[in-house]
Amino acid sequence: MGGYQPSVTDVTKAHQPSSDDNQPPKSGGGTLQRIKFYPFVLFGCYLFATIRRVAEWASTDHVAPFGIAACQVFTSALLGTCNAIL
């Protein structure tokens, strides 16, 4: 009856820890690495909205300039895009 018969050296090699087991795990650049940029996205996307609110509050007719309003609409629309990228 033939077949494979493991020797003692095969069995002991299988149970010895390798040098890779002693090293700390590598950071894979996953979600936690990408989420560190999220505060910058929030700040950038809501900056012009905050400026527009302050400009509307400070003006006598409570209307923000068109340029600030256009920037606010554009950057608020980028919030979803930036979330998808991150």
OpenMM code with the backbone's topology and positions (N, CA, C; nanometers):
from openmm import Vec3, app, unit

residues = "MET GLY GLY TYR GLN PRO SER VAL THR ASP VAL THR LYS ALA HIS GLN PRO SER SER ASP ASP ASN GLN PRO PRO LYS SER GLY GLY GLY THR LEU GLN ARG ILE LYS PHE TYR PRO PHE VAL LEU PHE GLY CYS TYR LEU PHE ALA THR ILE ARG ARG VAL ALA GLU TRP ALA SER THR ASP HIS VAL ALA PRO PHE GLY ILE ALA ALA CYS GLN VAL PHE THR SER ALA LEU LEU GLY THR CYS ASN ALA ILE LEU".split()
positions = [
    Vec3(0.0840, -0.1158, 0.0000),
    Vec3(0.0000, 0.0000, 0.0000),
    Vec3(0.0893, 0.1232, 0.0000),
    Vec3(0.0939, 0.1861, -0.1111),
    Vec3(0.1768, 0.3052, -0.1253),
    Vec3(0.1019, 0.4278, -0.0782),
    Vec3(0.1565, 0.5372, -0.1088),
    Vec3(0.0948, 0.6625, -0.0690),
    Vec3(0.1945, 0.7491, 0.0039),
    Vec3(0.1521, 0.8641, 0.0371),
    Vec3(0.2417, 0.9587, 0.1029),
    Vec3(0.2403, 0.9345, 0.2528),
    Vec3(0.3555, 0.9173, 0.3087),
    Vec3(0.3705, 0.9022, 0.4519),
    Vec3(0.4537, 1.0205, 0.5016),
    Vec3(0.3946, 1.1139, 0.5777),
    Vec3(0.4733, 1.2286, 0.6234),
    Vec3(0.5808, 1.1861, 0.7223),
    Vec3(0.6963, 1.2440, 0.7064),
    Vec3(0.8052, 1.2145, 0.7993),
    Vec3(0.7966, 1.3085, 0.9183),
    Vec3(0.8805, 1.2853, 1.0157),
    Vec3(0.8821, 1.3679, 1.1352),
    Vec3(0.9241, 1.5104, 1.0996),
    Vec3(1.0160, 1.5283, 1.0064),
    Vec3(1.0613, 1.6626, 0.9690),
    Vec3(0.9516, 1.7398, 0.8980),
    Vec3(0.8676, 1.6747, 0.8200),
    Vec3(0.7565, 1.7430, 0.7533),
    Vec3(0.6567, 1.7958, 0.8561),
    Vec3(0.6294, 1.7168, 0.9579),
    Vec3(0.5325, 1.7551, 1.0590),
    Vec3(0.5859, 1.8696, 1.1444),
    Vec3(0.7138, 1.8655, 1.1835),
    Vec3(0.7696, 1.9720, 1.2669),
    Vec3(0.7843, 2.1012, 1.1886),
    Vec3(0.8131, 2.0964, 1.0604),
    Vec3(0.8218, 2.2178, 0.9788),
    Vec3(0.6862, 2.2847, 0.9639),
    Vec3(0.5821, 2.2060, 0.9619),
    Vec3(0.4482, 2.2608, 0.9450),
    Vec3(0.4019, 2.3367, 1.0689),
    Vec3(0.4560, 2.3033, 1.1858),
    Vec3(0.4119, 2.3660, 1.3096),
    Vec3(0.5061, 2.4737, 1.3605),
    Vec3(0.6161, 2.4987, 1.2918),
    Vec3(0.7091, 2.6028, 1.3343),
    Vec3(0.6614, 2.7379, 1.2834),
    Vec3(0.6636, 2.8387, 1.3713),
    Vec3(0.6228, 2.9720, 1.3247),
    Vec3(0.7271, 3.0278, 1.2274),
    Vec3(0.6797, 3.0902, 1.1263),
    Vec3(0.7701, 3.1500, 1.0289),
    Vec3(0.8086, 3.2905, 1.0732),
    Vec3(0.9026, 3.3493, 1.0057),
    Vec3(0.9466, 3.4852, 1.0409),
    Vec3(0.8383, 3.5878, 1.0071),
    Vec3(0.7470, 3.5558, 0.9178),
    Vec3(0.6380, 3.6472, 0.8834),
    Vec3(0.5366, 3.6597, 0.9960),
    Vec3(0.5263, 3.5561, 1.0806),
    Vec3(0.4291, 3.5588, 1.1898),
    Vec3(0.4690, 3.6563, 1.3000),
    Vec3(0.5966, 3.6856, 1.3137),
    Vec3(0.6442, 3.7711, 1.4215),
    Vec3(0.6378, 3.9197, 1.3881),
    Vec3(0.6098, 3.9552, 1.2645),
    Vec3(0.6062, 4.0950, 1.2248),
    Vec3(0.4685, 4.1529, 1.2505),
    Vec3(0.4624, 4.2836, 1.2854),
    Vec3(0.3312, 4.3458, 1.3063),
    Vec3(0.2546, 4.3537, 1.1744),
    Vec3(0.1221, 4.3575, 1.1836),
    Vec3(0.0420, 4.3648, 1.0604),
    Vec3(0.0655, 4.4968, 0.9876),
    Vec3(0.0632, 4.4892, 0.8571),
    Vec3(0.0828, 4.6083, 0.7746),
    Vec3(-0.0487, 4.6829, 0.7596),
    Vec3(-0.0394, 4.8148, 0.7550),
    Vec3(-0.1606, 4.8923, 0.7294),
    Vec3(-0.1859, 4.8892, 0.5796),
    Vec3(-0.3038, 4.8503, 0.5432),
    Vec3(-0.3342, 4.8278, 0.4036),
    Vec3(-0.3812, 4.9501, 0.3281),
    Vec3(-0.3880, 5.0663, 0.3919),
    Vec3(-0.4361, 5.1833, 0.3210),
    Vec3(-0.5863, 5.1766, 0.2976),
    Vec3(-0.6574, 5.1200, 0.3897),
    Vec3(-0.8010, 5.1013, 0.3755),
    Vec3(-0.8798, 5.2247, 0.4134),
    Vec3(-0.9933, 5.2003, 0.4711),
    Vec3(-1.0876, 5.3066, 0.5025),
    Vec3(-1.0311, 5.4071, 0.6016),
    Vec3(-0.9602, 5.3598, 0.7025),
    Vec3(-0.9071, 5.4517, 0.8028),
    Vec3(-0.8001, 5.5432, 0.7455),
    Vec3(-0.7287, 5.4981, 0.6452),
    Vec3(-0.6292, 5.5841, 0.5821),
    Vec3(-0.6963, 5.6911, 0.4968),
    Vec3(-0.8081, 5.6579, 0.4348),
    Vec3(-0.8758, 5.7545, 0.3483),
    Vec3(-0.9633, 5.8516, 0.4262),
    Vec3(-1.0125, 5.8093, 0.5429),
    Vec3(-1.1067, 5.8929, 0.6169),
    Vec3(-1.0383, 6.0142, 0.6796),
    Vec3(-0.9068, 6.0140, 0.6858),
    Vec3(-0.8379, 6.1293, 0.7430),
    Vec3(-0.8534, 6.2535, 0.6555),
    Vec3(-0.8917, 6.2385, 0.5304),
    Vec3(-0.9130, 6.3522, 0.4415),
    Vec3(-1.0556, 6.4060, 0.4475),
    Vec3(-1.1446, 6.3375, 0.5166),
    Vec3(-1.2850, 6.3773, 0.5193),
    Vec3(-1.3087, 6.5145, 0.5830),
    Vec3(-1.2379, 6.5523, 0.6907),
    Vec3(-1.2590, 6.6885, 0.7430),
    Vec3(-1.2253, 6.7979, 0.6414),
    Vec3(-1.1276, 6.7739, 0.5562),
    Vec3(-1.0946, 6.8708, 0.4518),
    Vec3(-1.2081, 6.8820, 0.3499),
    Vec3(-1.2716, 6.7696, 0.3211),
    Vec3(-1.3860, 6.7712, 0.2285),
    Vec3(-1.5004, 6.8509, 0.2893),
    Vec3(-1.5299, 6.8263, 0.4153),
    Vec3(-1.6381, 6.9000, 0.4809),
    Vec3(-1.6081, 7.0496, 0.4858),
    Vec3(-1.4863, 7.0845, 0.5222),
    Vec3(-1.4487, 7.2254, 0.5293),
    Vec3(-1.4582, 7.2915, 0.3923),
    Vec3(-1.4054, 7.2247, 0.2903),
    Vec3(-1.4075, 7.2828, 0.1557),
    Vec3(-1.5471, 7.2958, 0.0979),
    Vec3(-1.6316, 7.1994, 0.1245),
    Vec3(-1.7659, 7.2023, 0.0665),
    Vec3(-1.8602, 7.2968, 0.1394),
    Vec3(-1.8362, 7.3221, 0.2668),
    Vec3(-1.9247, 7.4107, 0.3416),
    Vec3(-1.8670, 7.5501, 0.3640),
    Vec3(-1.7467, 7.5754, 0.3149),
    Vec3(-1.6855, 7.7062, 0.3338),
    Vec3(-1.7659, 7.8157, 0.2648),
    Vec3(-1.8009, 7.7967, 0.1375),
    Vec3(-1.8743, 7.8993, 0.0648),
    Vec3(-2.0183, 7.9126, 0.1129),
    Vec3(-2.0746, 7.8044, 0.1660),
    Vec3(-2.2093, 7.8144, 0.2238),
    Vec3(-2.2065, 7.9033, 0.3474),
    Vec3(-2.1014, 7.8885, 0.4274),
    Vec3(-2.0880, 7.9730, 0.5467),
    Vec3(-2.0637, 8.1183, 0.5074),
    Vec3(-1.9793, 8.1400, 0.4084),
    Vec3(-1.9527, 8.2766, 0.3606),
    Vec3(-2.0805, 8.3394, 0.3059),
    Vec3(-2.1592, 8.2601, 0.2339),
    Vec3(-2.2836, 8.3130, 0.1772),
    Vec3(-2.3817, 8.3527, 0.2881),
    Vec3(-2.3917, 8.2695, 0.3913),
    Vec3(-2.4833, 8.3026, 0.5018),
    Vec3(-2.4396, 8.4302, 0.5731),
    Vec3(-2.3100, 8.4450, 0.5937),
    Vec3(-2.2596, 8.5654, 0.6593),
    Vec3(-2.2826, 8.6870, 0.5700),
    Vec3(-2.2607, 8.6715, 0.4393),
    Vec3(-2.2821, 8.7827, 0.3462),
    Vec3(-2.4298, 8.8212, 0.3400),
    Vec3(-2.5183, 8.7243, 0.3415),
    Vec3(-2.6614, 8.7551, 0.3421),
    Vec3(-2.7026, 8.8247, 0.4719),
    Vec3(-2.6478, 8.7809, 0.5824),
    Vec3(-2.6807, 8.8408, 0.7106),
    Vec3(-2.6283, 8.9842, 0.7199),
    Vec3(-2.5103, 9.0080, 0.6610),
    Vec3(-2.4466, 9.1389, 0.6721),
    Vec3(-2.5019, 9.2414, 0.5738),
    Vec3(-2.5592, 9.1968, 0.4644),
    Vec3(-2.6093, 9.2928, 0.3658),
    Vec3(-2.7433, 9.3512, 0.4094),
    Vec3(-2.7728, 9.4684, 0.3567),
    Vec3(-2.8973, 9.5354, 0.3958),
    Vec3(-3.0198, 9.4720, 0.3315),
    Vec3(-3.0040, 9.4222, 0.2085),
    Vec3(-3.1188, 9.3616, 0.1412),
    Vec3(-3.1244, 9.2094, 0.1585),
    Vec3(-3.0316, 9.1511, 0.2354),
    Vec3(-3.0263, 9.0079, 0.2659),
    Vec3(-3.0178, 8.9215, 0.1409),
    Vec3(-2.9389, 8.9672, 0.0443),
    Vec3(-2.9126, 8.8906, -0.0774),
    Vec3(-2.7613, 8.8809, -0.0941),
    Vec3(-2.7126, 8.7596, -0.1132),
    Vec3(-2.5690, 8.7394, -0.1314),
    Vec3(-2.5305, 8.7711, -0.2754),
    Vec3(-2.4057, 8.8119, -0.2970),
    Vec3(-2.3593, 8.8337, -0.4344),
    Vec3(-2.3663, 8.7046, -0.5159),
    Vec3(-2.3836, 8.7210, -0.6463),
    Vec3(-2.4024, 8.6049, -0.7334),
    Vec3(-2.2804, 8.5133, -0.7323),
    Vec3(-2.1616, 8.5680, -0.7301),
    Vec3(-2.0402, 8.4857, -0.7329),
    Vec3(-2.0304, 8.3937, -0.6126),
    Vec3(-2.0624, 8.4463, -0.4954),
    Vec3(-2.0593, 8.3634, -0.3748),
    Vec3(-2.1682, 8.2573, -0.3807),
    Vec3(-2.2855, 8.2949, -0.4300),
    Vec3(-2.3949, 8.1977, -0.4413),
    Vec3(-2.3595, 8.0871, -0.5409),
    Vec3(-2.2958, 8.1241, -0.6519),
    Vec3(-2.2575, 8.0238, -0.7517),
    Vec3(-2.1510, 7.9289, -0.6952),
    Vec3(-2.0537, 7.9841, -0.6232),
    Vec3(-1.9510, 7.8998, -0.5607),
    Vec3(-2.0130, 7.8067, -0.4568),
    Vec3(-2.1101, 7.8563, -0.3826),
    Vec3(-2.1749, 7.7738, -0.2809),
    Vec3(-2.2511, 7.6576, -0.3438),
    Vec3(-2.3220, 7.6833, -0.4522),
    Vec3(-2.3975, 7.5768, -0.5191),
    Vec3(-2.3024, 7.4738, -0.5786),
    Vec3(-2.1935, 7.5205, -0.6382),
    Vec3(-2.0972, 7.4287, -0.7000),
    Vec3(-2.0291, 7.3413, -0.5958),
    Vec3(-1.9827, 7.4004, -0.4860),
    Vec3(-1.9102, 7.3209, -0.3867),
    Vec3(-2.0036, 7.2305, -0.3061),
    Vec3(-2.1279, 7.2706, -0.2862),
    Vec3(-2.2195, 7.1805, -0.2163),
    Vec3(-2.2547, 7.0594, -0.3049),
    Vec3(-2.2532, 7.0783, -0.4358),
    Vec3(-2.2767, 6.9660, -0.5253),
    Vec3(-2.1561, 6.8725, -0.5284),
    Vec3(-2.0390, 6.9245, -0.4982),
    Vec3(-1.9190, 6.8407, -0.4960),
    Vec3(-1.9116, 6.7497, -0.3735),
    Vec3(-1.9926, 6.7733, -0.2737),
    Vec3(-1.9882, 6.6925, -0.1519),
    Vec3(-2.0136, 6.5460, -0.1811),
    Vec3(-2.1129, 6.5158, -0.2602),
    Vec3(-2.1410, 6.3764, -0.2950),
    Vec3(-2.0306, 6.3138, -0.3777),
    Vec3(-1.9728, 6.3908, -0.4679),
    Vec3(-1.8631, 6.3406, -0.5495),
    Vec3(-1.7415, 6.3096, -0.4636),
    Vec3(-1.7095, 6.4009, -0.3727),
    Vec3(-1.5957, 6.3784, -0.2841),
    Vec3(-1.6196, 6.2594, -0.1916),
    Vec3(-1.7421, 6.2411, -0.1463),
    Vec3(-1.7736, 6.1238, -0.0638),
    Vec3(-1.7545, 5.9948, -0.1431),
    Vec3(-1.7908, 5.9972, -0.2701),
    Vec3(-1.7750, 5.8786, -0.3519),
    Vec3(-1.6271, 5.8474, -0.3771),
    Vec3(-1.5465, 5.9516, -0.3925),
    Vec3(-1.4046, 5.9309, -0.4150),
    Vec3(-1.3358, 5.8777, -0.2901),
    Vec3(-1.3721, 5.9373, -0.1758),
    Vec3(-1.3106, 5.8921, -0.0505),
    Vec3(-1.3796, 5.7675, -0.0028),
] * unit.nanometer
topology = app.Topology()
chain = topology.addChain("A")
for resn in residues:
    res = topology.addResidue(resn, chain)
    for name in ("N", "CA", "C"):
        topology.addAtom(name, app.Element.getBySymbol(name[0]), res)
